[in-house]
Amino acid sequence: MASVARSLSRFASTAAPRSSTLRASATFTARRACIRQPVQSLSRRGYASGPTSTSSSTPYVIGIVALAAVGGGYFFLNNGGVTQLKEGSSGETSGVFTPTKNDYQKVYNMIAALLDEHDDYEDGSYGPVIVRLAWHCSGTYDKLTGTGGSNGATMRFAPEGDHGANAGLKAARDFLDPVKQKFPWISYSDLWTLAGVCAIQEMQGPVIPWRPGRKDRDVSMCTPDGRLPDGAKEQSHLRAIFGRMGFDDREIVALSGAHALGRCHTDRSGFDGPWGFSPTVVSNDYYRLLLSEKWNFRQWDGPKQYQDMKTKSLMMLPTDMALIKDKEFKNHVERYAADNQAFFNDFRDVLVKLFELGVPFQSKPEDRITLTPTIG
């Protein structure tokens, strides 16, 4: 047993990532496979040398005990029904840890505190880019193949992180690293979507029900490029992209309301400018501006985009203008422009759906939790 413990100890010290930001589930599969191998090998050797039924199970028990003996820095976590091997941050006792709503509220509160503290990002908030991270990690889902979606957090890896649509999102991922370090038991997949919920609520948006249970995956699960919307296209493209995920026209228009937040950048998408005058506040302004302002093509060297004729400080993409060119889309734009609460209700529901696409939850929809905003 001592040799087993030493072997596992050597593995734990060499397999643990040196960077605290990488000690999450990206390497979990490899660690679990390496840990399982000596335990299983011991079990087979014990069975070969011990012919009786009583002794055949003993090595397996010894292996488990040995694993627990070196587990001072690790513990198993049952997170929304998903058991993972995680590293503790301050010498936690090994064993099963089941997070409660209060634990997730603590994660939420730290994200909210960081949003408040780091007001040196564009327009004074990381909120919009955090929403974009949660949106883009979820919006890769393909209902026909069951691939993509928030389950996996595969944007951590270069093939997906380097997709053109994800340009600039490293800032959001890096922003959340201190949270992951403090709460290593939460998967990146859950963290990114919970952060999206937090950002929406802290920017005066609706309360978004959420549930844990996403599991991080390795680089082999990265999705192909081209699954996210291209702002240079129009309504047929929107229906193809969102239809692949299972969204209808109403849901497409409701999700587009996230364009009330943030701005475009020439060094990321190639486009330039904000959609609205309050880019860090969730509201129905996006729809109202689409209908009330007059828009024309911006005369510049960049890609085709629109600007408002009055101030020339706002912009809309071709995909935005498609929402008022298309009769079916426009009906929903008009409804949301006239009723902010109607927008909030549909935006809430469609975000819940988006963040859960493709996730093999063991919990039920009624198990969703609501986390309390820190703002009044």
Helices and strands as residue ranges (DSSP letters): H 2-15, G 20-22, G 25-27, H 28-49, H 53-56, H 58-69, G 71-73, E 74-79, E 82-87, E 96-97, H 101-117, G 122-124, H 127-138, G 154-156, H 158-161, G 164-166, H 170-182, H 188-202, G 219-221, H 235-245, H 249-256, G 257-260, E 263-264, E 273-274, H 285-292, E 295-297, E 306-308, E 315-316, H 318-325, H 327-338, H 340-356, G 365-367
